[in-house]
Amino acid sequence: MIPRTLFNAILAALACSAAAAHAADLTIHLDARDVARKRIHTEMTLAVAPGATTLVFPEWIPGEHSPSGPLDSMIGLVIEGNGQRLAWSRDPLDIFALRLNVPRGTNELHITLDSGLSTEGDGFTASPTSSDQLAVLPINEFVLYQKGRDAENIRTVLTVIPPQGWGVATALDTKPGSGGGFELEEASLTRVIDSPVQIGRYMKRVDLPGSAPMPELRHDIAIATDSAEALAFPEELVAGYGNLVAEAGALFGSRMYRHYTWLLTLSDHVAHFGLEHNESSDNRRDERTLIDSALTPWLAQLLSHEYIHSWNGKYRRPQALLSPDYQKPMDGSLLWVYEGLTEFWSDVLATRAGLLVPEQYRESLAVIAGTFDTEPGADWRPLGDTAVAAQQLYYSPAAFASSRRDTDFYDGSVFLWLDVDAEIRARTNGQASLDDFMQRFYAGQSGAPQVKPYVEQDVYDTLAQIAPGDWRALIRRHLDEYGTKALFGGLERSGWKLEYTAKNNFWLEYYEKRKQVTERRNSIGLRLDKDALITDVIEGRPAAKAGAGPGMTLIAVNGRKYTPEILDAAMVEAQSSKKPIELLVENNEFYKSLSVEYYDGPRFPHLVATGGQADTLSSVLAPKVTTPAK
């Protein structure tokens, strides 16, 4: 028997050892109280060992498909060990990496990072973004850790301090912390980075009805807006998004999350964007999105797309897109599955749920088809290359986008998967469809997030289990061939084809009003912004042949000040008069008149039934388990 005093000392020592054993590897205090000035102050404590060390910022973030990080936003950095400031140097061959020596006897670093967020007008970005009343904070922008460490093995505790009176929303559980902060549940760094934080003065959480499988799971939409008025969430949308949850459950047959939260940020002063995560998604749209019925269909497309990614992209992910330490470059070759299949299902499930109606779906698809019908880039660049080159194409300029091709693996793959669905139905005499592929390929144990990688052959093998035969040839025809023959073949196999009329496409009208642009690519061959700047021309179309080019400003049409209506009227007039349309343009302070020989009048894309082909598209759009909300 040992003395009581010694026994107590041993217990105390064991308690200290146990606490140390369970201490987080990384603690992050993110102070956002100055976010109205676009400033964030972050303090980190990182467990380390003495000696030469390389710290890294996350570079390759799942879903962003290109290198990103805080290199532009970093406006201050101090690293200390045992109270001593340590010198660091950037790796000249890897600018995301910082090299330093950790002194002997030092077991943790204290890191202070100051960040300046992007300002309004900085455009498309996954970076942190804010207005005076709210902010979205992707945590990968505020963290450093040792190079070579798997982020899944770095235990992390995050505390966020918003401005006084603001709320906090994230997929991780939160509890009040000291100093007005909110402490998030301890999790791996992978989970923390996968859980962006939304803060705001005007916030609201909308609970959605659950459904099988696992109807007990929580699904909600966390809304942050610039005004109390913009928080209104109509009851029909509650029912509609509840239907979306139900239709997704029926499609996948599982739920690969413990709960799911859409972070919906509504502001006219933040970068509009969408990014998927396992148990949440970062969705940014216009302030009046919920109170302007013309904007709600666009919201449905976004929220459906990012939700589907919880299965397609987060759970099932291409092997070449895995980067456990966020440093390994990603290979986007299979983005036609990761993004393309998600894009296919996003509008389909939104339609099944009643958030879109079939006519809206068809008009939207017609706009996409019309885009590819007048895209000269398809003549030299196959669809598959747009996936491989995604990291460059995401940030390419608008000028000559139609000749270069954009991130076409999104919309172009919709026709690929329509073709696959029609082929499954044909091979099985209508007994199976693409729904059956989804059930099999995404099968798994519902619950906590997990990753199950795949390679291209796995896709073909699963399709062959449902409908035997050669699937590689059909799919690679879409990906590898030049031109749009395979694309329009997929559309026509679904029972529909592209047609042009003088009647405007109402989905295109929605798009033009929302984006404040004018799209006349299918007729005269011009794309213009709200200031009459020509952003792109369609090579081979009349305007380009007459000398129009990106960067010019359209001043007048047939001697009258340009408006979209004046341009359309001039096309109608030319159709009957057979006289060229005269465009006055400014090009870098120089003026010139262009004589455009175009006589076919306004042309807007629509889908019409082929009549000689089974209408499989309508079967694809039919609800499976829900009654669409009125």
C-alpha positions in Angstrom: 0.0 0.0 0.0 1.5 3.4 -1.0 1.2 6.6 1.0 -1.9 8.7 0.3 0.1 11.8 -0.6 2.1 9.8 -3.2 -1.1 8.3 -4.5 -2.7 11.8 -4.9 0.5 12.9 -6.8 0.3 10.0 -9.1 -3.4 10.7 -9.8 -2.6 14.3 -10.6 0.2 13.3 -12.9 -2.0 10.8 -14.7 -4.7 13.4 -15.1 -2.3 15.8 -16.7 -1.0 13.1 -19.0 -4.6 12.3 -20.0 -5.4 15.9 -20.7 -2.2 16.3 -22.8 -3.0 13.1 -24.7 -6.4 14.5 -25.7 -5.3 18.1 -26.3 -6.0 19.4 -29.8 -3.1 19.4 -32.2 -4.3 22.8 -33.6 -6.4 25.5 -32.0 -7.7 28.4 -34.0 -9.2 31.6 -32.7 -10.7 33.5 -35.6 -11.6 37.1 -34.7 -14.0 38.5 -37.2 -15.1 41.5 -35.2 -13.5 43.9 -37.7 -15.0 42.2 -40.7 -16.9 45.3 -41.8 -13.4 46.7 -42.6 -12.6 43.4 -44.5 -10.1 42.4 -41.8 -9.8 39.1 -40.0 -7.4 38.4 -37.1 -6.5 34.7 -36.5 -4.4 33.2 -33.7 -3.3 29.6 -33.9 -1.5 27.2 -31.5 0.1 24.3 -33.4 1.7 21.3 -31.7 5.2 20.7 -33.2 8.6 19.1 -32.6 11.9 20.9 -32.5 14.0 21.1 -35.7 13.6 22.2 -39.3 9.9 22.5 -40.1 7.8 23.4 -43.1 4.4 24.9 -42.6 1.9 25.0 -45.4 -1.4 26.7 -46.3 -4.0 24.4 -47.8 -3.7 24.7 -51.6 -5.9 22.1 -53.3 -9.4 22.3 -51.8 -12.0 19.6 -52.8 -14.6 21.2 -55.1 -12.5 24.2 -56.1 -10.6 22.2 -58.8 -7.7 24.6 -58.9 -5.0 25.9 -56.5 -6.4 28.5 -54.1 -5.6 29.9 -50.7 -4.8 33.0 -48.6 -1.7 34.2 -50.5 -3.5 37.3 -51.8 -5.4 38.0 -48.5 -2.5 37.6 -46.1 -1.5 41.0 -44.7 0.4 40.0 -41.6 2.1 36.9 -40.2 4.0 36.3 -37.0 5.3 32.9 -35.8 6.5 32.5 -32.2 8.0 29.6 -30.2 8.4 29.8 -26.4 7.7 33.6 -26.6 10.5 34.1 -29.2 9.7 35.4 -32.7 10.9 32.9 -35.3 12.2 33.8 -38.8 10.6 32.1 -41.7 11.3 32.0 -45.5 9.0 31.0 -48.4 9.9 28.0 -50.4 10.7 29.6 -53.9 9.4 26.5 -55.6 6.3 26.1 -53.5 4.9 29.5 -52.5 2.3 27.9 -50.2 5.1 26.6 -48.0 7.0 28.5 -45.3 10.3 27.1 -43.9 11.6 27.7 -40.3 13.5 26.2 -37.5 11.7 25.3 -34.3 14.0 25.9 -31.3 15.0 23.1 -28.9 12.5 22.6 -26.1 9.6 24.1 -28.1 6.5 21.9 -28.5 4.1 24.3 -29.9 4.0 27.4 -32.1 1.9 30.5 -31.7 0.9 31.8 -35.1 -0.8 35.2 -35.7 -2.3 35.7 -39.2 -4.0 38.9 -40.4 -6.1 38.7 -43.5 -7.7 41.4 -45.8 -10.8 40.0 -47.5 -11.6 40.7 -51.2 -13.7 43.8 -51.8 -17.0 44.1 -53.7 -16.5 43.6 -57.4 -13.7 41.0 -57.1 -16.0 38.5 -58.9 -16.2 34.7 -58.9 -14.3 33.4 -55.9 -14.3 30.7 -53.2 -12.4 33.0 -50.9 -13.9 34.7 -47.8 -16.4 37.3 -48.7 -18.3 39.9 -46.7 -20.7 42.9 -46.7 -21.3 45.3 -43.8 -23.8 42.9 -42.3 -22.5 39.4 -43.0 -19.6 37.2 -44.0 -18.7 33.7 -45.2 -15.5 32.3 -43.9 -13.9 29.2 -45.5 -11.5 28.0 -42.8 -8.8 26.8 -45.3 -8.0 30.5 -45.7 -7.0 30.9 -42.0 -4.8 27.9 -41.2 -1.2 26.7 -41.3 0.0 23.2 -40.4 3.0 20.9 -41.0 3.7 19.9 -44.5 3.2 16.1 -45.2 0.6 15.7 -42.4 -2.7 14.1 -43.3 -5.3 16.6 -42.3 -7.6 13.8 -41.1 -5.1 13.2 -38.3 -4.8 16.8 -37.0 -7.3 17.3 -34.2 -8.6 20.8 -34.3 -10.6 23.2 -32.2 -12.0 26.3 -33.8 -13.4 29.4 -32.0 -15.1 32.1 -34.1 -15.7 35.6 -32.6 -18.2 37.5 -34.7 -19.2 41.2 -34.2 -21.4 41.8 -31.2 -25.0 40.8 -31.9 -24.2 38.6 -34.9 -25.1 34.9 -35.2 -23.0 32.0 -36.4 -23.9 29.0 -38.6 -21.8 26.0 -39.6 -22.2 22.2 -40.0 -20.2 21.6 -36.8 -21.9 21.8 -33.4 -21.2 25.1 -31.6 -21.4 26.4 -28.0 -20.8 29.8 -26.5 -17.1 30.5 -25.7 -15.3 33.2 -24.0 -15.1 36.8 -25.2 -18.4 36.6 -27.2 -17.0 33.8 -29.3 -18.5 30.5 -30.5 -16.5 27.3 -30.0 -17.0 24.6 -32.6 -16.9 20.9 -31.8 -13.4 19.3 -31.9 -12.9 17.6 -35.2 -10.2 16.7 -37.7 -8.7 19.5 -39.7 -10.3 17.8 -42.7 -13.8 18.2 -41.1 -13.1 21.8 -40.0 -12.0 22.8 -43.4 -15.0 21.1 -44.8 -17.3 23.2 -42.6 -17.3 26.9 -43.6 -18.6 29.4 -41.2 -21.4 31.9 -41.9 -21.8 35.0 -39.7 -24.3 37.8 -39.9 -26.5 40.4 -38.2 -29.7 39.2 -39.9 -29.9 35.4 -39.7 -32.6 32.7 -39.7 -32.7 28.9 -39.7 -35.4 27.1 -41.6 -36.0 23.5 -40.7 -37.1 21.1 -43.5 -39.2 18.0 -43.2 -37.2 14.7 -43.1 -37.8 11.7 -45.2 -36.5 8.2 -45.8 -33.9 6.9 -45.6 -33.2 8.1 -42.0 -36.1 10.6 -41.7 -34.9 11.6 -38.2 -31.8 13.5 -39.7 -31.9 17.2 -39.5 -32.0 19.2 -42.7 -32.1 23.0 -42.5 -31.3 26.2 -44.4 -29.2 28.8 -42.5 -29.9 32.2 -44.0 -27.8 35.3 -43.6 -28.9 38.5 -45.4 -28.2 42.2 -45.5 -31.7 43.1 -44.3 -34.5 41.6 -42.1 -36.9 41.8 -45.1 -34.8 39.5 -47.2 -35.1 36.7 -44.6 -38.7 35.8 -45.7 -38.9 32.2 -46.6 -42.2 31.2 -48.3 -43.9 28.1 -47.0 -44.1 26.7 -50.6 -40.3 26.8 -50.6 -40.2 24.9 -47.3 -42.3 22.2 -48.9 -40.3 22.3 -52.1 -36.9 21.8 -50.4 -38.4 19.2 -48.2 -39.3 17.4 -51.5 -35.8 17.8 -52.7 -34.5 16.0 -49.6 -37.0 13.2 -50.2 -36.2 12.9 -53.9 -32.5 12.8 -53.2 -33.0 10.1 -50.6 -35.0 8.1 -53.2 -32.3 8.5 -55.8 -29.3 7.6 -53.7 -30.9 5.3 -51.2 -28.6 6.7 -48.4 -27.6 9.8 -46.6 -23.9 10.3 -46.3 -24.0 12.9 -43.4 -25.1 13.2 -39.8 -27.2 16.2 -40.7 -27.2 18.7 -43.6 -27.2 22.5 -43.6 -27.4 24.8 -46.6 -25.5 28.0 -45.7 -27.5 30.6 -47.8 -25.9 34.0 -47.9 -28.0 36.7 -49.6 -26.3 39.9 -50.5 -25.7 42.1 -53.5 -22.2 42.9 -52.1 -20.5 39.5 -51.9 -19.1 37.2 -54.6 -21.9 34.9 -55.8 -20.7 31.4 -55.7 -21.5 27.8 -54.6 -19.2 25.2 -53.0 -20.0 21.7 -51.8 -19.2 20.1 -48.4 -20.1 16.8 -46.8 -22.6 18.2 -44.3 -23.2 21.7 -45.6 -22.8 23.9 -48.7 -21.7 27.5 -49.2 -24.4 29.2 -51.4 -24.2 32.9 -52.2 -26.9 34.8 -54.1 -28.7 38.2 -54.6 -30.2 39.8 -51.5 -33.8 39.6 -52.9 -33.6 36.0 -54.0 -36.3 34.8 -51.6 -38.7 37.7 -52.2 -38.4 37.9 -55.9 -40.1 34.9 -57.6 -38.0 35.4 -60.7 -34.9 34.6 -58.8 -36.1 31.5 -56.9 -35.6 29.0 -59.8 -31.9 30.0 -60.0 -31.6 29.3 -56.2 -33.2 25.9 -56.7 -30.6 25.0 -59.3 -27.7 26.1 -57.0 -29.0 24.4 -53.8 -29.8 21.2 -55.6 -26.4 21.1 -57.2 -24.4 21.6 -54.0 -26.6 19.1 -52.1 -26.1 16.3 -54.7 -22.4 16.8 -54.2 -22.7 15.4 -50.7 -22.9 12.0 -52.5 -21.3 12.8 -55.8 -17.9 14.4 -55.1 -17.7 14.2 -51.3 -18.6 10.5 -50.7 -17.8 9.1 -54.1 -14.7 11.0 -55.4 -12.3 10.4 -58.2 -9.1 8.9 -56.9 -7.1 11.5 -58.8 -8.9 14.3 -56.8 -7.8 13.0 -53.4 -5.3 15.3 -51.6 -5.1 14.3 -48.0 -2.7 17.1 -47.0 -4.2 19.6 -49.5 -0.8 19.9 -51.3 -1.1 17.1 -53.9 -2.2 18.6 -57.3 -5.6 17.3 -58.4 -6.3 15.7 -61.8 -9.7 16.9 -63.1 -10.1 14.3 -65.9 -13.2 12.8 -64.3 -15.0 16.1 -63.7 -17.5 15.0 -66.3 -18.7 12.7 -63.5 -18.0 14.8 -60.4 -19.5 18.0 -61.8 -21.2 16.8 -65.0 -23.3 14.2 -63.4 -24.1 16.5 -60.6 -25.2 19.2 -63.1 -27.5 16.6 -64.8 -29.2 15.7 -61.5 -29.4 19.1 -60.0 -32.1 20.4 -62.4 -33.7 17.0 -62.6 -34.2 16.7 -58.8 -35.3 20.3 -58.6 -37.9 19.5 -61.2 -39.0 16.3 -59.5 -39.3 18.3 -56.2 -41.5 20.9 -57.9 -38.9 23.7 -57.4 -38.8 23.9 -61.2 -41.5 22.9 -63.6 -40.8 20.8 -66.7 -41.2 23.7 -69.1 -38.6 25.7 -67.1 -36.2 22.7 -67.3 -36.7 22.4 -71.1 -36.2 26.1 -71.7 -33.1 26.1 -69.6 -31.8 23.0 -71.5 -32.6 24.8 -74.8 -30.4 27.7 -73.8 -27.5 25.3 -73.1 -28.1 23.5 -76.4 -28.2 26.8 -78.2 -24.9 27.8 -76.6 -23.1 24.6 -77.9 -24.8 25.0 -81.3 -22.9 28.2 -81.8 -19.6 27.4 -80.0 -16.7 27.3 -82.5 -14.4 26.0 -79.7 -16.0 22.6 -80.0 -14.5 22.3 -83.4 -10.9 22.2 -82.1 -11.2 21.3 -78.4 -13.0 18.1 -77.2 -15.3 18.2 -74.2 -13.0 16.0 -72.1 -10.1 18.5 -72.4 -12.2 21.2 -70.6 -12.2 18.9 -67.6 -8.5 18.4 -67.7 -7.9 22.1 -68.1 -10.5 23.1 -65.5 -8.0 24.9 -63.2 -7.2 27.3 -66.0 -10.7 27.6 -67.6 -12.4 28.7 -64.3 -10.5 32.0 -64.4 -10.3 32.6 -68.1 -11.6 35.9 -69.5 -15.0 36.3 -71.1 -13.4 37.5 -74.4 -13.3 34.6 -76.9 -14.9 32.2 -74.4 -16.9 30.6 -77.2 -13.8 30.0 -79.3 -11.7 28.8 -76.4 -14.5 26.9 -74.6 -15.4 27.4 -71.0 -15.9 24.9 -68.2 -18.1 22.9 -70.6 -17.8 19.7 -68.6 -20.7 21.0 -66.5 -23.4 21.7 -69.1 -21.9 19.5 -71.9 -22.0 16.4 -69.7 -25.8 16.9 -69.2 -26.3 15.6 -72.8 -23.8 12.8 -72.2 -25.8 11.5 -69.2 -29.1 12.0 -71.1 -27.5 9.7 -73.7 -26.5 7.2 -71.1 -30.0 7.2 -69.6 -31.6 6.6 -73.0 -29.1 3.8 -73.7 -29.8 2.0 -70.4 -33.5 2.1 -71.2 -32.9 0.8 -74.7 -30.6 -2.1 -73.5 -33.0 -3.1 -70.8 -36.3 -2.6 -72.7 -37.3 0.1 -70.3 -36.7 -1.9 -67.2 -33.8 0.3 -65.9 -32.6 3.8 -66.1 -29.8 6.1 -64.8 -31.6 6.0 -61.4 -30.5 2.4 -61.1 -26.9 3.4 -61.8 -27.1 6.0 -59.0 -28.5 3.5 -56.5 -25.7 1.1 -57.2 -22.7 3.4 -57.7 -23.5 5.5 -54.6 -24.6 2.7 -52.3 -23.1 3.0 -48.8 -23.7 3.1 -45.1 -25.6 6.2 -44.1 -24.2 8.4 -41.3 -20.9 10.2 -40.7 -19.1 11.5 -43.8 -16.7 9.1 -45.6 -14.9 9.0 -48.9 -15.0 6.1 -51.3 -12.7 6.8 -54.3 -13.2 5.5 -57.8 -11.5 5.4 -61.2 -13.0 5.7 -64.7 -13.3 2.0 -65.2 -15.5 1.7 -62.1 -18.1 3.9 -63.9 -18.2 1.6 -66.9 -18.2 -1.6 -64.8 -21.2 -0.4 -62.8 -23.1 0.6 -65.9 -22.4 -2.8 -67.4 -23.9 -4.5 -64.3 -27.2 -2.7 -65.0 -27.1 -2.9 -68.8 -24.3 -5.2 -70.2 -22.3 -3.9 -73.1 -19.5 -1.5 -74.0 -20.0 1.8 -72.1 -16.6 3.3 -72.6 -17.1 3.8 -76.4 -20.4 5.6 -75.9 -19.1 7.9 -73.2 -15.7 8.6 -74.7 -17.4 9.6 -78.0 -18.9 12.6 -76.0 -15.5 13.3 -74.4 -13.0 12.8 -77.2 -14.7 13.7 -80.5 -14.6 17.2 -82.0 -17.9 19.0 -82.7 -21.3 18.5 -81.2 -22.7 15.4 -83.0 -22.6 13.3 -79.9 -24.1 16.1 -77.8 -27.1 16.6 -80.0 -27.4 12.9 -80.5 -27.9 12.6 -76.7 -30.6 15.2 -76.7 -32.5 13.7 -79.6 -32.3 10.2 -78.0 -34.2 11.7 -75.1 -37.1 12.6 -77.5 -36.3 16.3 -78.0 -34.4 18.5 -80.5 -33.3 22.1 -80.7 -35.3 24.6 -82.7 -35.1 28.4 -83.2 -38.0 30.8 -83.4 -38.5 34.6 -83.0 -40.2 34.1 -79.7 -37.9 34.8 -76.8 -36.9 31.9 -74.5 -38.2 32.9 -71.1 -35.4 31.2 -69.2 -32.9 33.3 -71.3 -34.9 36.4 -70.4 -34.6 35.5 -66.7 -30.8 35.1 -67.2 -30.4 38.4 -69.0 -32.3 40.4 -66.4 -30.4 38.7 -63.5 -27.0 39.1 -65.1 -27.8 42.4 -66.8 -26.5 41.1 -70.1 -27.7 40.8 -73.7 -27.3 37.4 -75.4 -27.7 37.4 -79.2 -25.2 34.6 -79.9 -27.8 32.5 -81.8 -28.6 35.3 -84.3 -26.2 38.2 -85.0 -23.5 36.5 -82.9 -23.0 39.1 -80.1 -22.8 39.0 -76.3 -23.0 42.3 -74.5 -22.9 43.5 -70.8 -25.0 46.1 -69.2 -22.8 48.9 -70.5 -23.0 47.8 -74.1 -19.5 46.4 -74.0 -19.1 43.4 -76.4 -17.8 40.7 -74.1 -17.6 38.0 -76.8 -18.4 37.4 -80.4 -19.2 34.1 -82.1 -16.7 33.5 -84.8 -18.3 32.7 -88.1 -21.5 34.6 -87.2 -22.4 37.9 -89.0 -21.2 40.4 -86.4 -17.7 38.8 -86.3 -17.5 38.7 -90.1 -18.3 42.4 -90.2 -15.4 43.2 -87.8 -17.0 43.2 -84.3 -14.7 41.9 -81.5 -14.5 41.6 -77.7 -13.7 44.9 -76.0 -15.6 47.1 -78.4 -18.6 49.1 -77.2 -21.8 49.2 -79.3 -22.9 52.8 -79.6 -25.7 52.8 -82.1 -27.7 50.5 -84.4 -28.9 51.9 -87.7 -28.1 55.4 -86.5 -30.0 55.1 -83.2 -28.6 54.8 -79.7 -28.2 51.1 -78.9 -30.6 49.2 -76.6 -31.3 45.5 -76.8 -34.8 46.4 -78.1 -33.3 48.6 -80.8 -31.0 45.8 -81.9 -33.8 43.3 -82.1 -36.0 45.7 -84.1 -33.1 46.2 -86.5 -32.9 42.4 -87.0 -36.6 42.3 -87.8 -36.3 45.1 -90.2 -33.3 43.6 -92.0 -35.3 40.3 -92.4 -37.8 42.1 -94.6 -35.6 44.8 -96.2 -32.6 42.6 -96.8 -30.4 45.6 -96.1 -27.4 45.2 -93.8 -27.6 46.3 -90.1 -25.3 49.2 -89.4 -23.5 49.1 -86.1 -21.5 52.0 -84.7 -18.8 50.8 -82.3 -16.1 52.4 -80.2 -12.8 50.5 -80.0 -10.2 52.1 -77.7 -11.4 55.7 -78.4 -11.7 55.0 -82.1 -15.1 54.8 -83.8 -16.1 52.7 -86.8 -19.2 51.6 -88.6 -19.8 47.9 -89.2 -22.1 46.7 -91.9 -23.6 43.4 -90.7 -25.2 41.2 -93.3 -27.7 39.3 -91.2 -31.3 38.7 -92.5 -32.7 35.8 -90.4 -34.3 38.0 -87.7 -34.3 37.2 -84.0 -33.5 33.6 -83.2 -34.1 32.1 -79.7 -33.6 28.5 -78.7 -36.4 26.1 -77.7 -36.8 22.4 -77.4 -39.5 20.6 -79.5 -40.4 16.9 -79.4 -38.8 14.8 -82.2 -42.0 12.9 -82.7 -40.2 9.8 -83.8 -38.3 9.0 -80.6 -39.6 7.9 -77.2 -39.8 10.8 -74.7 -37.4 9.5 -72.1 -36.8 13.1 -70.8 -40.3 13.4 -69.4 -39.7 10.1 -67.6 -36.5 11.4 -66.2 -38.2 14.5 -64.8 -41.2 12.7 -63.3 -41.3 12.7 -59.4 -40.4 9.5 -57.8 -41.7 9.9 -54.2 -43.2 13.4 -53.8 -46.1 15.5 -54.9 -44.5 18.8 -56.1 -45.4 21.9 -54.1 -47.9 24.2 -55.7 
